[in-house]
Amino acid sequence: MAVVTRFAPSPTGELHLGSAYSAWTGWHRARQAGGRFLVRIEDIDIGRSRREFVDGVFADLRWLGIAWEEPVVFQCARMPAYRAAAERLEALGVVYRCFATRSEIEAAAGAVRDPDGAPLYPGLWRDRHRRDVADALAAGRPCALRIDIAKACRVAAALLDGRPLTFVETGADSAGEVVEARPERWGDAVIVRKDVPASYHLAVVVDDAWQGVTNVTRGRDLYAATDLHRLLQVLLGLPEPVYHHHRLIVDDCGRKLSKSARDTSLSSLRERGVSADEVRRLVGLELHRAPCR
């Protein structure tokens, strides 16, 4: 099977050194294997996505000398596929409507957090009567779809004939290590957001499968999300890719680079006369840190 990797940025800010390293990793691994490298624009966050940032992604990748296969997939054009996947999960009985507000969840969750550091959802609408749900819908209250994690794990176990839920990790010092997934630590995560018919978790597994991605290369900060992604892949009958979670590029204070903090953007480096070769050397071969801000 041909190796297919991808780089899937969100166009909500400028690419930085960490983005360059992630793109370079996926591109390099595809080239080593004689495979294909894809670019996908993950723009389901309609309120924050900007066309100038999309254009910036392409300009930065060209400057780095990275070539990709056309056409580029935009998630905003894939909404029907996400709706279909959500409907399949509903048919399995593993999701439910949640009308809770952020403040309600925060108050009920207390200090308990999920792997991303967000309040662990305390199941406020998991067992609500159908009449309550109908009344909330009739009142026009916005709702999300959440996965009933306990029920979903039971369904997945049956689909796997009792075999453990696992994934293959090749990042860091791993050489095809089989890791047991623990999706329960995410609680009843959001699968469909209130404002768009998907969450990151649903969209990424649907699109990786549709594009034939065989090797998911992404930052170590998304390692824990693989637990939930593998669960969704089993529930939706999607193929299992190999995962490669690479190291993160951090500043001298140990802080991960961020678009919102405008950390060492590639466009600003280019404007300062830094060459693409210097950037590739910084993120891929030699220095692993950026100046502390």
C-alpha positions in Angstrom: 0.0 0.0 0.0 1.3 3.5 -0.9 2.1 5.8 1.9 -0.1 8.9 2.1 0.6 11.7 4.5 -1.0 15.1 5.0 -0.5 18.5 6.5 -3.8 19.9 7.7 -3.6 23.5 9.1 -6.4 25.6 10.4 -6.4 29.0 8.6 -6.9 31.0 11.8 -3.5 32.6 11.9 -0.1 32.6 10.3 2.1 29.4 10.1 5.0 29.4 12.5 8.2 27.3 13.0 6.2 24.5 14.6 3.9 24.4 11.6 6.9 24.3 9.3 8.3 21.3 11.2 4.9 19.5 11.0 4.6 20.1 7.3 8.2 19.1 6.7 7.8 15.9 8.7 4.8 14.7 6.7 6.3 15.7 3.4 9.7 14.1 4.2 8.1 10.8 5.3 6.0 10.6 2.1 9.1 11.3 0.0 11.1 8.6 1.8 8.5 6.0 1.1 7.8 7.2 -2.5 4.3 8.1 -1.4 1.9 11.0 -1.7 1.7 14.2 0.4 -1.6 16.1 0.7 -2.6 19.5 2.1 -6.0 19.8 3.7 -7.4 23.2 5.0 -9.3 22.5 8.2 -11.6 25.5 8.0 -14.7 24.3 9.9 -14.1 27.1 12.4 -15.9 29.5 10.0 -15.9 32.4 12.4 -12.1 32.5 12.7 -10.9 31.2 9.3 -9.6 33.8 6.9 -8.8 33.7 3.2 -5.6 35.6 3.7 -4.4 32.8 6.1 -5.2 30.2 3.5 -3.2 32.1 0.9 -0.4 32.3 3.5 -0.3 28.6 4.0 0.3 28.0 0.3 2.9 30.8 0.1 4.8 29.5 3.1 4.8 25.9 1.9 6.1 27.0 -1.6 8.8 29.1 0.1 9.9 26.0 2.1 10.1 24.0 -1.1 7.3 21.7 -0.2 5.1 20.4 -3.0 1.7 18.8 -2.5 -0.9 16.9 -4.5 -3.8 18.8 -6.0 -6.6 19.4 -5.4 -6.5 20.7 -1.9 -9.5 19.7 0.2 -11.3 22.4 2.2 -13.3 21.1 5.1 -16.0 23.8 4.6 -17.0 21.9 1.4 -17.3 18.6 3.3 -20.2 19.3 5.6 -22.5 16.7 4.1 -20.0 14.0 4.8 -19.8 15.0 8.5 -23.6 15.1 8.8 -23.7 11.6 7.3 -21.1 10.4 9.8 -23.0 12.0 12.7 -26.2 10.3 11.5 -24.5 7.0 11.6 -23.4 7.5 15.1 -27.0 8.5 16.0 -28.2 5.3 14.4 -25.8 3.4 16.7 -27.3 5.1 19.7 -23.9 6.4 20.9 -24.5 10.2 20.8 -27.0 12.5 22.4 -28.0 16.1 22.3 -26.6 18.5 24.9 -27.9 22.0 25.5 -25.6 22.8 28.4 -23.8 26.2 28.3 -20.0 26.5 28.9 -20.6 28.1 32.3 -23.0 25.3 33.3 -20.4 22.7 32.4 -17.6 24.6 34.1 -19.6 24.9 37.3 -20.6 21.2 37.4 -17.3 19.8 36.4 -15.3 21.5 39.1 -11.6 20.8 38.9 -11.9 17.6 36.8 -10.3 18.1 33.3 -9.9 16.2 30.1 -6.5 15.6 28.4 -6.8 19.0 26.7 -7.3 20.7 30.1 -10.9 21.6 29.4 -13.6 20.8 32.0 -14.6 17.1 31.8 -18.2 17.1 30.8 -20.3 15.9 33.8 -23.1 14.3 31.8 -25.7 17.0 32.4 -27.9 15.9 29.4 -26.8 12.3 29.0 -29.9 10.8 30.7 -32.4 13.7 30.3 -36.0 12.7 29.4 -36.9 12.9 25.7 -39.5 15.5 26.6 -36.8 17.8 28.0 -34.9 17.4 24.7 -38.0 18.1 22.6 -38.8 21.2 24.7 -35.3 22.6 24.3 -35.4 22.0 20.5 -38.8 23.6 20.3 -37.4 26.6 22.1 -34.6 27.0 19.6 -31.8 26.4 22.1 -28.5 25.6 20.4 -27.3 22.1 21.0 -24.2 20.0 20.5 -24.0 16.2 19.9 -21.9 14.5 22.5 -20.7 10.9 22.5 -21.9 8.7 25.3 -18.4 7.4 25.9 -19.4 4.4 28.1 -22.0 3.2 25.5 -19.6 3.9 22.6 -16.8 1.9 24.2 -19.2 -1.1 24.7 -20.3 -0.9 21.0 -16.7 -0.6 19.8 -15.7 -3.7 22.0 -18.5 -5.7 20.3 -17.4 -4.6 16.9 -13.8 -5.6 17.7 -15.0 -9.0 19.0 -13.4 -8.2 22.4 -10.0 -7.2 21.0 -8.5 -4.1 22.7 -8.8 -0.7 21.0 -5.2 0.2 20.0 -3.2 2.2 17.6 0.3 1.9 16.1 2.7 4.8 17.0 5.9 5.4 15.2 6.8 8.8 16.6 9.8 9.7 18.9 11.6 6.5 19.8 8.7 4.3 18.9 9.2 1.8 16.1 5.7 0.6 15.4 4.7 0.4 19.1 1.1 -0.8 19.7 -0.5 1.5 22.2 -3.8 0.8 24.0 -6.3 3.6 23.5 -8.1 5.1 26.5 -11.0 7.1 25.0 -12.8 7.1 28.4 -10.5 9.8 29.7 -12.2 12.2 27.3 -15.6 11.7 28.8 -18.6 12.6 26.7 -16.7 14.7 24.2 -18.4 16.9 21.6 -18.7 15.2 18.2 -20.9 17.9 16.5 -20.5 21.5 17.6 -23.4 23.9 18.2 -22.3 26.1 15.3 -21.1 23.6 12.6 -22.1 19.9 11.8 -18.8 18.5 13.1 -16.0 18.8 15.7 -12.3 18.5 15.0 -12.5 14.9 16.1 -15.2 13.8 13.8 -14.0 15.8 10.7 -10.4 14.6 11.0 -11.2 10.9 11.0 -13.8 11.2 8.2 -11.4 13.2 6.0 -8.4 11.0 6.7 -10.4 8.0 5.6 -11.9 9.7 2.6 -8.5 10.9 1.4 -6.8 7.5 1.9 -4.3 8.9 4.5 -2.2 5.9 5.7 0.2 7.7 8.0 -1.0 10.6 10.2 1.9 12.9 11.1 1.1 15.6 13.7 2.4 17.2 16.9 2.7 15.4 20.2 0.0 17.7 21.6 -2.5 15.6 19.7 -1.3 12.2 21.0 -4.1 11.8 23.5 -6.7 12.7 20.9 -5.8 9.5 19.1 -7.8 7.6 21.8 -11.0 9.3 20.6 -10.1 9.1 17.0 -9.6 5.4 17.1 -12.9 4.9 18.8 -14.7 6.9 16.1 -12.9 5.0 13.3 -14.1 1.7 14.8 -17.7 3.0 15.2 -17.8 4.4 11.7 -16.1 1.4 10.0 -13.1 3.5 8.9 -9.6 2.2 8.2 -6.9 2.6 10.8 -3.9 4.7 9.9 -0.5 4.6 11.5 0.3 7.5 13.8 3.5 9.5 14.0 3.4 12.2 16.7 6.4 14.3 16.4 8.1 16.5 18.9 6.9 20.1 19.4 8.9 23.2 18.6 9.0 25.3 21.8 10.6 28.6 22.9 13.3 28.9 25.4 10.7 29.0 28.2 9.3 25.6 27.1 6.1 27.1 25.7 4.6 25.6 22.6 4.5 28.0 19.6 1.1 29.5 19.0 -0.7 31.2 16.1 -2.5 33.5 18.5 0.8 34.7 20.0 2.2 35.3 16.5 5.2 33.2 17.4 8.0 33.3 14.9 5.7 33.3 11.9 7.2 32.1 8.6 6.0 35.2 6.8 7.9 37.5 9.3 11.0 35.3 9.0 10.8 35.6 5.2 10.5 39.4 5.5 13.6 39.5 7.7 15.6 37.7 5.0 15.8 34.3 6.7 16.1 31.7 4.0 14.0 28.6 3.6 17.1 26.5 4.0 17.8 28.1 7.4 14.2 27.4 8.5 14.4 23.8 7.5 17.7 23.5 9.4 16.2 25.1 12.4 13.2 22.9 12.7 14.3 19.7 11.1 18.0 19.2 11.7 19.6 21.3 14.4 18.0 23.8 16.8 14.7 22.7 18.5 14.0 26.0 20.3 12.8 29.5 19.3 13.5 32.7 21.2 11.5 33.1 24.4 8.8 35.8 24.3 
